[in-house]
Amino acid sequence: MKNLREREGYKNRNIDGMPDQACLMNVIHEDHDGEIVFKCKWHPFDRQQHTKDNIPENGYFGTAVVIEGRLKGIGFHAWDQNNSEFIWYSLIED
């Protein structure tokens, strides 16, 4: 499985969990171009922001939305059952 090699200075969301509040973070995303670090704003899952018709499936933790660069606005989702979008993140202090 891709993206499992430990990264110094980064947390593993499967071990360390994800923040329960909105915050800034760097996310490592790996695709066919290799690893790219994106500066993102973390939006944790909040049941109150959904209706019964648009609530995500069980296992959804939230979305890290890119806030800089050419992919600004793209979101990387974190799911309990899927590591495909990202595993590694580091919090950015304000």
N, C-alpha and C positions, 0 to 999 in steps of 0.2 A: 504494500500500500504506500502511496506517495505521501510525502510531507510528514513523516514520522520521526525523522532524525532531529535530535534535540538541538535547539538554537539557544546559544548563550544570551542571557538577558531577556528571554521571552518566556511567557507562561504557556503551558499546555492546557487548553480549555477542557480536555477530558480528565485531567488530574486536578487542576487548580480551580475549575469552574469559570463562570463568567460574572462580571460585575452586575449587581442588581439595580444599578442606577446608570443613567446616561453619563458618558464620559468620552474623552478622546483616547484613541489607542492607535498603535501601529499594528497592522495585520500582515502576515506573510501569506501570500496567495501563490500557489504553484500551478502553472499551466504549460502549454507546449513551448512557450518562450523562456521557461525557467521560473525562478523565484522572483517575485516582485513584492516590495514592501509598500503598502498603502497607508496613508494617514486617514483615519476614519473617525466618525462619531458613532459610538455604540448606542443602540436603542434596544434595551432589554424588552422581552415580551411583557406586555401589560394587558391583561384580560379585559380591563375596562375600556380599552381603545378599540374593541372589536364587538361586533354583534354576533348572534348565534349563526348568521349566514356567512360570515367571513372570518371566523376564528381559525387560526392555524391548527393543524393536526397536533396530537400529543408529541412531545419531544422537541418542540421549537423553543429555542432559548432567546432569540432576538436576531437583529441585523446590524452589521457594521457597514455604515454608508461612507463611501469615499468622499472626502471633502476638498481634495486638491488634485490638480492635474487633469489629464485628458479623459480619465474615467470618472470624473466628479459626478456624483449622484448614483453611481452603481452600488448596489448593496450585496454584501456577502453574508449569507444566512448561516446561522449556527443551529445545528440539529443534533439531538442525542444520537440518532441512528445513522448519521452521515458525516463523514469528515471531508467531503470533497471540496468545500469552499475555503475553509481555513481551520487550522488547529492552533497555530502559534500567534500570540499577541503580546504586546507590551503596552502598559498604561503610560499615557503622556501627562505629566504634571502641568497644570495651568500656570 
